[in-house]
Amino acid sequence: MELDESTAYALATWARFDAAITDTLLRAVCGAFAIVATADGEVSEEETTRFLSVIRENSGSLPQLDMTIVEQQFGELGAALLTDPEGGRQHALSEIAQVKGLAVQQELVRSAAQIAIFADHQVKRNEEVVMHEICTALGIERKIPESGL
């Protein structure tokens, strides 16, 4: 699969990260994945498979991520978002906010959200809104690369 510029940038961000992934960072990343995946009010099997496959296919750039835990956390947060959209959204955003003030972790979470958004090779308006919410929870400005975010 050919990567667009934003996804390639996000993966490069992860490739430069050489520290261990803490539980807090993993929950924040999974919160970002889940909130993006449910931006349209549903999580389809195809959508989930598509963006998790981007992560798996580029696992060389993401050796720090335990995909079993990512899938489990993502599944739990995604289910919470679909069962109780507002409560699940607040929970996901609170997980994301746990890395606020930690510059490297903030960029990793932002780039993880970017990977999820570009997994289907298009950016929808509701995903732009979610990206803004994620950046707000992280306490950072939304970066807008050439491809749209």
N, C-alpha and C positions, 0 to 999 in steps of 0.2 A: 504494500500500500504506500503510495507516495504521500508525503506529509506536506501540509501547507506551511507557510512561513511561521505562523503563530504557534502551531503545534511543535514545529522543529525548535523554536526558541524555548518553549516550555520544557521540552525534553532536554535541551542543552542545560537549562537551569538545574534540572535534577541531576544531570551527569556531573556537574561541578560540585554537588553536595556530597561530602564524604563523611559526614558524621552519622551516628546511629539515629534511626528514626524512633523518637519517643512515642509513647502511647498518646500523649497530647497532640503531637503533630499528626500522627496517623488518624486520630479522630477528626481533627480539623480538615485534613485532606479528604477523608471519606464524607464529611459533612458538605464540603464543596462539591464533590462528585454527586452526592445525592440531591442537593438543592438544585444543581444544574439539570440533572436528569428528570426531575419532577417539575421543572419550570412550566411545562405545558399542562400540568395537572394529572399526568399519568406517567407510568414507567412501563414502556413496552419491553418485552424480552429482546426484541431486535435492537432497540436503543441501548439497553444495558450491555448486551453482547458486543455491540459495535464499539462503545468506548472502553470497555474492559479489554477488548482485543487490541486496541491501540496501545494500552499499557503493557499487555503481555508481549506484543510484537516488538516492543522497544524495551524489553526488560533489561537489556544490556546497559541502557542509560538509567535504569531505575533499580539497580541491584539491591538497594536498601529497603525496598518495599516487599513485604511478605504478602503475596497476592491472595493467599487464603484469608488472611485477616482483613485485607482491603475488601474482598468480596463479601465477607461476613458483616463487617461494619457498614458497608454500602447498603447491603440488603436490609439490615435493621433500620438504618436511618431512612432509606427509601420507603420502607413499609410504614414507618411513623409518619412520614410526610404525606403519604396517600391516605392513611387512616384518619389522621387529625392534621389536616394541612397547616393550620396556623400554629398549633402546638409543635408539630414536627419541624416547621420552618424556624420557629424560635429556638428549638433545641439544636438544630443544625447550625444556626447562626451563633449560638452560644459556644458550641464546640469550635467553630472557626475563630471566634473572638479570643479563645484561650491563648493564641499565639500573638495577639496584639502586642506591639512593642518589641518583638523579636524579629528583626529585619530579615534574616535569612529564611526563617520559618514562614514569615508573611509572604515572601516572594514564592516560596514553594507551594503554599496553598493557593495563591493567585494563579500560578502557572498550572497547577492541577485543575483548577476550574477552567482555565483556558483550554487545556487538553480535552476536557469533557465537552465544552461548548463546540469545539471544532471537530468532534468525533464523527459527526454526520456531514461534515464539509459545508455547513451553512450556519449562519448565525441568525437566530430568530429574535424578534423584538423582546419577547419575554425572557430570553437568555441574557440579553443586554441588561435588562432590569435586574436580574439575579446577580450578574457580575458586579453591578453597582452596589447591591446589598452586601455582597461578599467583601468587596473592597472597603465599604463603610465599616463592617464588623471587624475587619483587620486594622482599621485606622489608617488606611493608605489611600492615595489618590488612584483613581482608575487609570491605568495606562492604556493608551489607545494606539496599538501598533498599526502598521500600514494596512493590515488585513481586516481591521474593523474593531478590535476590542481595545 
